[in-house]
Amino acid sequence: KITPITEACIRIRFSKTAGTKEKSVFPEKEPQSSLKWTAKESPSAIEVATKQVIIRIEKRDGALKFMTPDRKLLLAETTNGCRYLDAGKTWNFFEFERSERLKSKGPLKDDFSDVTNKARYISHGGRKLRMPMILSNKGYALEINAPETVLFCGIKNFGQYIYTEGSEQIDYYFSRTGDGSMSVLFH
């Protein structure tokens, strides 16, 4: 399920069974009532677009690509086996660029840790302090809505992924943070 929330934020959810309704761990972001977005289908893909984000869903494998309105790639899921759900554990595989710098949000307001080419737990011990978040110097953020453990792995040799426990669905928000607005974090 792909739900535009604002022009810059899209909620992404995948489950094995249609209609899976799990309670959000963190307060849900409600879609703006005046939000305008489009959906287009071609023979190979479906695209959902707002003024700030285009999401391309490949029909061949279901992989998502997140792009700017001028089609600059921000983030892509891997094309072979982009996600896996099994008994309360989920894996969502991504293709982070080699030059991309990534930070995770810590438990404190201004606490950010470098997770570029690293594997780290980004949840906060099952406590509902802050939604686990990954920030990229490419101008986007991923906020993961999971009730328990969240592990981020950015090591290419192991597969780059976000792993969660305690949920029957993959649930996250993709947000454009703007080009350079978070640049102070990456120096």
C-alpha positions as CSV (number, residue, x, y, z in Angstrom):
1,K,0.0,0.0,0.0
2,I,1.4,3.3,-1.1
3,T,-0.1,6.4,0.7
4,P,1.0,9.9,-0.2
5,I,1.0,11.9,3.1
6,T,2.4,15.3,1.9
7,E,4.1,16.4,-1.3
8,A,7.4,15.2,0.3
9,C,6.3,12.2,2.3
10,I,4.9,8.8,1.2
11,R,4.0,5.9,3.5
12,I,5.0,2.4,2.2
13,R,3.5,-0.8,3.5
14,F,3.8,-4.4,2.4
15,S,2.2,-7.5,3.9
16,K,1.7,-11.1,2.9
17,T,-2.1,-10.9,3.2
18,A,-4.4,-8.2,1.9
19,G,-6.0,-6.1,4.4
20,T,-3.4,-6.6,7.2
21,K,-4.2,-3.9,9.7
22,E,-1.5,-3.5,12.4
23,K,-1.6,-0.8,14.9
24,S,1.1,1.8,14.3
25,V,3.8,1.9,17.0
26,F,4.3,5.7,16.6
27,P,1.6,8.3,15.9
28,E,0.4,7.9,12.3
29,K,0.9,10.7,9.9
30,E,-2.4,11.6,8.3
31,P,-2.6,12.4,4.6
32,Q,-3.1,16.1,3.9
33,S,-6.7,16.6,2.7
34,S,-5.7,19.0,-0.1
35,L,-2.9,16.8,-1.4
36,K,-2.8,16.3,-5.1
37,W,-1.1,13.2,-6.5
38,T,-1.2,11.1,-9.7
39,A,-0.9,7.5,-10.6
40,K,0.0,6.3,-14.1
41,E,0.4,2.8,-15.6
42,S,2.7,1.8,-18.4
43,P,3.3,-1.7,-19.7
44,S,6.4,-2.1,-17.4
45,A,5.6,0.0,-14.3
46,I,3.2,2.0,-12.3
47,E,4.2,5.5,-11.1
48,V,2.8,7.4,-8.2
49,A,3.8,11.1,-8.1
50,T,3.4,14.2,-6.0
51,K,5.1,17.6,-6.7
52,Q,8.2,16.4,-4.9
53,V,8.5,12.6,-5.2
54,I,7.9,10.0,-7.9
55,I,7.7,6.3,-6.9
56,R,8.1,3.9,-9.7
57,I,6.9,0.3,-9.1
58,E,8.4,-2.2,-11.5
59,K,5.8,-4.7,-12.6
60,R,8.4,-7.4,-13.3
61,D,9.6,-7.7,-9.7
62,G,7.7,-5.2,-7.6
63,A,10.9,-3.2,-6.8
64,L,10.4,0.5,-5.9
65,K,12.5,3.4,-7.1
66,F,12.2,6.8,-5.4
67,M,13.0,9.8,-7.7
68,T,12.8,13.6,-7.8
69,P,10.3,15.2,-10.2
70,D,13.1,15.6,-12.8
71,R,13.7,11.8,-12.4
72,K,17.0,11.9,-10.5
73,L,17.2,8.6,-8.6
74,L,17.2,9.0,-4.8
75,L,16.9,5.4,-3.7
76,A,16.0,2.0,-5.2
77,E,15.1,-1.4,-3.8
78,T,17.2,-4.3,-5.1
79,T,15.7,-5.8,-8.2
80,N,16.1,-9.5,-7.2
81,G,14.2,-10.2,-3.9
82,C,13.6,-6.7,-2.7
83,R,11.7,-7.7,0.4
84,Y,11.0,-10.7,2.6
85,L,8.4,-11.2,5.3
86,D,8.3,-14.3,7.6
87,A,6.8,-14.9,11.0
88,G,7.1,-11.4,12.5
89,K,10.4,-10.6,10.8
90,T,10.9,-8.5,7.7
91,W,13.8,-7.6,5.4
92,N,13.6,-4.7,2.9
93,F,16.7,-4.7,0.6
94,F,18.0,-1.4,-0.9
95,E,20.7,-0.3,-3.3
96,F,22.5,2.6,-1.5
97,E,25.0,4.3,-3.7
98,R,28.7,3.8,-2.9
99,S,29.2,7.6,-2.5
100,E,26.1,8.1,-0.4
101,R,26.6,9.0,3.3
102,L,24.0,7.8,5.8
103,K,23.1,8.7,9.4
104,S,20.7,7.2,11.8
105,K,18.6,9.1,14.4
106,G,19.5,8.3,17.9
107,P,17.4,8.4,21.1
108,L,18.2,12.1,21.8
109,K,16.8,15.0,19.7
110,D,20.1,16.0,18.1
111,D,21.8,12.6,18.2
112,F,22.9,11.2,14.8
113,S,25.3,8.3,14.1
114,D,27.2,7.6,10.9
115,V,26.0,4.3,9.5
116,T,27.6,4.5,6.1
117,N,28.9,1.0,5.2
118,K,28.0,-0.3,8.7
119,A,25.5,-2.5,10.4
120,R,23.8,-1.0,13.5
121,Y,20.6,-1.4,15.6
122,I,18.7,1.8,15.0
123,S,15.8,1.1,17.3
124,H,15.8,2.1,20.9
125,G,15.5,-1.1,22.9
126,G,11.8,-1.5,22.4
127,R,11.1,1.9,24.0
128,K,8.9,4.3,22.0
129,L,11.3,7.2,22.1
130,R,11.7,8.2,18.5
131,M,10.8,6.5,15.3
132,P,14.0,4.8,13.9
133,M,15.3,6.9,11.0
134,I,17.9,6.8,8.3
135,L,19.0,10.1,6.7
136,S,20.9,10.4,3.4
137,N,23.0,13.2,2.1
138,K,21.1,12.7,-1.2
139,G,18.1,14.5,0.4
140,Y,15.8,11.8,1.8
141,A,14.9,10.1,5.0
142,L,13.4,6.7,5.9
143,E,11.4,6.5,9.1
144,I,10.7,2.9,10.1
145,N,7.4,2.1,11.9
146,A,8.3,-1.2,13.7
147,P,7.3,-2.3,17.3
148,E,10.6,-3.9,18.2
149,T,14.1,-4.4,16.9
150,V,15.2,-2.4,13.8
151,L,18.6,-3.3,12.3
152,F,20.1,-1.2,9.5
153,C,22.8,-2.9,7.3
154,G,24.6,-0.7,4.8
155,I,27.4,-3.2,4.0
156,K,27.2,-4.1,0.3
157,N,28.7,-7.6,0.8
158,F,26.0,-8.6,3.2
159,G,23.2,-7.0,1.2
160,Q,22.0,-3.6,2.2
161,Y,18.7,-3.8,4.1
162,I,16.5,-2.8,7.0
163,Y,15.4,-5.7,9.2
164,T,12.6,-5.5,11.7
165,E,11.1,-7.8,14.3
166,G,7.6,-8.0,15.8
167,S,5.6,-7.0,12.8
168,E,3.8,-8.9,10.0
169,Q,4.3,-6.0,7.6
170,I,7.0,-3.7,6.2
171,D,6.0,-0.2,7.2
172,Y,8.0,3.0,6.6
173,Y,7.8,6.6,5.5
174,F,10.0,7.9,2.6
175,S,10.5,11.7,2.9
176,R,12.4,14.2,0.8
177,T,14.5,16.3,3.1
178,G,15.5,18.7,0.4
179,D,18.9,19.1,-1.2
180,G,21.4,20.3,1.4
181,S,18.9,21.1,4.2
182,M,20.6,18.4,6.3
183,S,24.1,19.1,5.1
184,V,25.3,20.2,8.6
185,L,24.9,16.6,9.7
186,F,27.2,15.3,7.1
187,H,30.3,17.4,7.8
